[in-house]
């Protein structure tokens, strides 16, 4: 539909008030979120799903439940009154009142980006206490995305205490609910798991404060009625834009209604609000698809690339990272040789990882030096600058690793500023990977990080990329900076402090490329992506593990943000042995890099790598960064294959990846039915990354119709365990 007409309709239908009930619809191009204001001023939830343009039919809708207040779905339920399920908000008021009962006082529609992004703010107040609550919804029309956040404002003269403060509350009605979440641990993140929800509460959460996404990611896909399918079925996908503790609850209640409350984790986080202070929650992102998980992912990916990921139009450079090739064991010559080799095989950037800093306590292992951000003279006598210049001469960009939130006990920084270290008074400070955490709730620590960053950048102005690491989480919580009555603010103020640092750095270095690393996989969230162009998907670079990790990660996050490196085999995380081709075929599914000692490669492997990198840059990368993801075969299913593809928006090119993950005998061959092509178009299919020019597809270099490729598909001779193939498809006019 013409967007101007849609805008007109949206504004006209901003309020439907055909009786004493007011309907508030919020639309995207294909979906609607609908609320109603009841005659007693209660704000009720009515609907979320495919678009219902004419909302007038919701007026007078009966649920046939007991008419008691508390049994119909509320838009933002609060603790107290008659509400008995998990509330979105709970407050302790100065007079000891534990009840909050919100009533509607008005709402406002506004245009954020004409024809693209709209905002509806619904204002509520407590019936007795001086408390304002605003529900803020943004609709991203083309991508069918809603975001929800809440602003809580205390107008009491005295402090109030918030004990729950979720961003969003979403009731869902279906016959069955299949919840898909992403679980794991360090080096095995984003594994997919599906469960049929039963009555009660299922929650996913983090209480780690930092590195919050290793164990469970703050995102999900909820399949309604039937288990999750790629191309069919109704799916609600959600993701929270917050890099601290989070909690997402799925409560299936006595009416078989599922309520999703999501936001910052209230765990040990009671938050005091003084007079006129406001608490602004992070945004919860939702999309609805009636075309399965595939469309839900594509909605999220397009939204992320257009509105969330920092400075997103870039196609990020291919790179060689020093970590798994050199670890702490390098000097200037070693690094220069790696730069030579990176240039030789056509990579575009070199990233110097951990181990370049500290003089009193040189960082020769993870045991010391963290926090002392001066270059180690004995290792790099000519400084980082000499390496940046060397890389630049070779035509490479230069990137640098930092871990500014952390400190080793054995460091000058820890000696100088013990008060900056996160610790509980009178208790032992625990180390993790030999390090302590700096207290980012303290503005002095925030300033230290920004000043350190500025110094490094001013000493080496040509640094193009920063890998921002964080290798421990919060234990024995406590802050020397926060007052006794605000210790529970730590978790939230840490993340706010981090965001303050990020945004100050961003205003100083708007074009710098930044990766959210966090031990790999530890800060994979829509909050961090507002400040970074990419994440380090996992510390596990083993290609077999990565197939599962990347498949899960790209359910929610676009491939353009997922760094993926070719490393040695077996590498230090697993004992798996795979061919260089297999490792390239996997790493080429995201932002391609290498993380090994190129000197260890044979001449034939270097030739293969050079060719693969060149094809990635010209044919593959534009599709990874800007294309649409279509998943074809899930590695999580029994068949032992994985396949997916990216197609260009105009469907004229595509790249298809196929992996054989287990021994299949000579009986099972993958039959890959492609997706996302134009049935009428003709495509030339060309296998790339072949080892000896031999293709595993009988129709290599031949032309097929989209109709053929999507219905009959490609039958491929991929017989060996851990073998793979990548095909480039290009439209031909015949
Ligand atoms: C953890 C990161 O994820 C690795 O890639 C590497 O940078 C190490 N830290 C360095 O200490």
Boltz pocket constraint, residues with backbone or C-beta under 6 A from the ligand:
constraints:
  - pocket:
      binder: B
      contacts: [[A, 323], [A, 353], [A, 354], [A, 401], [A, 469], [A, 471], [A, 517], [A, 518], [A, 519], [A, 520], [A, 536], [A, 538], [A, 539]]
      max_distance: 6.0
